[in-house]
Amino acid sequence: MFNKNIKIVLAALVLGTAVWQFTETNIGNGIMLIFLSLIFVFLYFKNEIILLAFLRLRKQDFPGAKKWLDRISDPKAALVPKQEGYYNYLNGLMISQTNMVEAEKYFKKAEKLGLNMSADMAMTKLNLAGIAMTKNRKRDADLLLAEAKKLDKHGMLNDQIKMMKQQMKKMGQPRQQFGQGGRGGRRF
């Protein structure tokens, strides 16, 4: 809701007020104000709108998550780079349901900006591998799958990675043609 710079200014003001309360021997007020300033510092690193969009996505509410993300008018100005990466990651997840070309752009931006969690980066690589596979770029897809497997430390994406590798094997196999002495061919 607030710009990232405003959050830091608010944190500094509240922290200054906390120090003033300590000097006035109001220890309880000072401690409470320090906790309040920590909330502003937390929201500097974890954007509240992105957190609310994550909650909507967990409930499979794509329109609700999109509505929250649309409240961020200028991501470069309002977000730090990792938050902007998550902004692009979430947009890529939602758009990948309908438009793979635009989703690839969002996922590449998220990959470039970076994500805090390795599982999220693994999911990004997995989605990029799927998009590369649909565009018949087998080598890119294979490299991205290897990176996703390396980033997936807890093994949450093992099934999806195995399934994509099987699909890639099927892509590489030549199709059998009937009528050349095999089944279904006529003999006179």
Number of C-alpha atoms within 10 A of each C-alpha: 11 12 13 18 13 13 20 17 14 15 23 17 14 21 20 16 17 24 19 15 17 15 11 11 11 13 15 12 16 22 16 13 21 19 15 17 24 16 13 20 18 15 18 22 15 15 21 15 20 21 16 15 23 20 14 18 18 11 10 12 14 20 13 16 24 17 13 18 21 14 12 17 9 10 17 11 13 19 22 16 18 18 23 23 25 27 24 23 28 25 23 26 20 19 18 18 10 10 11 20 13 13 24 23 16 25 27 18 18 27 21 12 17 19 20 11 10 16 20 19 23 25 22 25 25 24 23 26 27 25 19 19 20 13 12 14 13 18 13 16 25 19 13 21 25 17 16 26 22 13 19 19 13 10 12 13 17 14 10 13 19 13 11 19 16 11 13 19 11 11 13 10 8 7 8 8 10 10 11 10 10 10 9 10 10 9 6 3
